[in-house]
């Protein structure tokens, strides 16, 4: 898997969901053992940070996290 188009893409985890980066930009991430790029991760920007902070501020500390068992 060497072509960028074939690599899996991962967005940002915000408010319990996988969210595409606002910029639609991605960064390559390498396998530390092989040094080969294995995936692309969402490149967060100020809009992504604002969404994450806003979601964090809306959390009720008495409620369990989303997806918690």
Secondary structure by P-SEA (a helix, b strand, c coil): ccccccbbbbccccccccccccccbbbbbbccccccccbbbbbccaaaaaaaaaaaaaccccccccccc
